[in-house]
Amino acid sequence: MRWSQAARFLGVELGLGVVTTPALAKSPDGLIKQPQLVSTAQALNLSERLSRVGAYFYGAWSCPACVRQTWLLGKQAAARVPSVGCWMPEQRPREAAACRNAEVRAYPTWLLSEGQQREGVQSINKLSRWSGLD
């Protein structure tokens, strides 16, 4: 089974809504591929709010759902949100340790400073409510 078929199967079986374009997720430097679309005003406000309240986005370069999450935010907002790459423990041991300490079980994971956590791709509206913006 090819990667895209396996991802599609997993996404359907687990209800993850996985984007099945692994080429978008791969980045040679281990970082999550950033979107090219311009962020909306709502996404920019959200990214500022998430930064102010100490929220973090935990993900992996090999995670299509993480790519989808950054595309929902858009280029500018995604770049402003504090994020941690969990997938390369040998190349990025500090980030891998941060993921273990945060007890990240799934990608993407959102974590607020007081410990509130959300797993999976979140809409801009859901993140806004969760972070107290709305």
C-alpha positions in Angstrom: 0.0 0.0 0.0 1.4 3.4 -1.0 1.8 6.2 1.6 -1.2 8.2 0.2 -3.4 5.1 0.2 -2.4 4.2 3.8 -2.9 7.8 5.0 -6.3 7.9 3.3 -7.3 4.5 4.8 -6.1 5.7 8.3 -7.9 9.0 8.0 -11.2 7.3 7.0 -10.9 4.5 9.5 -10.1 6.8 12.4 -12.2 9.8 11.3 -9.1 12.1 11.3 -9.9 14.0 8.2 -6.4 13.5 7.0 -5.1 15.4 4.0 -3.6 12.8 1.8 -0.8 14.9 0.2 2.3 13.8 2.0 4.5 15.8 -0.4 3.1 18.9 1.3 4.1 17.7 4.7 7.7 16.9 4.0 10.3 19.4 4.7 14.1 18.7 4.5 14.9 20.7 7.6 12.3 18.9 9.7 9.9 21.8 10.1 6.3 21.7 9.2 5.8 23.1 5.7 4.4 26.6 5.9 1.3 27.6 3.8 1.6 30.1 1.0 -1.9 31.5 1.4 -2.4 35.0 3.0 -3.8 34.9 6.5 -7.2 36.4 7.2 -7.6 39.2 9.7 -9.3 36.7 12.0 -6.4 34.2 11.8 -3.9 37.0 12.5 -5.8 38.1 15.6 -5.9 34.5 16.7 -2.2 34.1 16.3 -1.5 37.2 18.4 -3.9 35.9 21.0 -2.3 32.4 21.1 1.1 34.0 21.5 -0.1 36.2 24.3 -1.7 33.4 26.3 1.2 31.0 26.0 -0.3 28.5 23.6 1.8 26.1 21.6 1.2 24.1 18.5 2.8 20.6 18.6 3.2 18.8 15.3 5.5 17.0 12.9 6.8 17.5 9.4 5.4 14.1 8.4 1.9 14.9 9.6 -0.6 15.9 6.9 -3.1 17.1 9.5 -0.4 19.5 10.8 0.0 20.8 7.3 -3.8 21.3 7.1 -3.8 23.2 10.4 -1.1 25.6 9.2 -3.0 26.1 5.9 -6.1 27.0 7.8 -4.1 29.7 9.6 -2.4 31.0 6.5 1.2 32.1 5.9 1.5 35.0 8.3 -0.5 33.6 11.2 1.1 30.2 11.1 4.6 31.9 11.3 3.5 33.8 14.4 2.1 30.8 16.4 4.6 29.3 18.8 5.2 25.7 17.6 7.2 22.7 18.5 8.3 20.0 16.1 8.0 16.6 17.7 9.2 14.2 15.0 13.0 14.4 14.9 14.3 13.4 18.4 17.9 12.9 17.2 18.1 16.2 15.2 16.0 18.3 17.6 16.3 16.7 21.1 15.0 19.8 23.0 11.8 19.9 20.9 11.3 16.1 21.3 11.7 16.5 25.1 9.2 19.3 25.1 6.7 17.0 23.3 7.3 14.3 25.8 6.9 16.7 28.7 3.7 18.0 27.3 2.5 14.4 26.9 1.6 14.9 23.2 -0.2 11.8 22.0 -1.5 13.0 18.6 -0.6 15.5 16.0 -1.5 18.3 15.8 -1.9 19.1 19.5 -2.6 22.6 20.9 -1.7 23.3 24.5 -2.4 26.4 26.6 -0.1 27.5 29.4 -2.5 26.4 32.1 -2.7 22.9 30.7 -5.8 22.9 28.5 -5.2 20.7 25.5 -6.9 20.2 22.1 -5.9 17.4 19.7 -6.5 17.3 15.9 -7.1 20.0 13.4 -9.0 22.9 14.9 -11.0 25.5 13.0 -10.1 29.2 13.5 -13.4 29.6 15.3 -12.8 26.7 17.7 -9.3 28.0 18.5 -10.6 31.5 19.0 -13.2 30.3 21.5 -10.8 27.9 23.2 -8.1 30.6 23.7 -10.7 33.2 25.0 -10.5 35.5 22.0 -14.3 35.1 21.3 
